[in-house]
Amino acid sequence: MNKLMEGVIDFLKEEDGPTAVEYAVMLALIAATCLAVLQGVDTSTVSEVNETTTGLGS
């Protein structure tokens, strides 16, 4: 367990630590944006399918 903590501390002391955190934050923002866009596409797609189905049924 001690070696694990030493490894984590060494990782955070290196310059790669902040870079990894920055990448994690960017990835989270990109994922949130993709989810928001997909929800909008999902809602509009369902609406379009319903309109098309109604139009074909008439």
Contacts in CASP RR format, 6 or more apart in sequence:
PFRMAT RR
TARGET T0000
AUTHOR 0000-0000-0000
METHOD contacts of the structure
MODEL  1
MNKLMEGVIDFLKEEDGPTAVEYAVMLALIAATCLAVLQGVDTSTVSEVN
ETTTGLGS
11 17 0 8 1.000
END
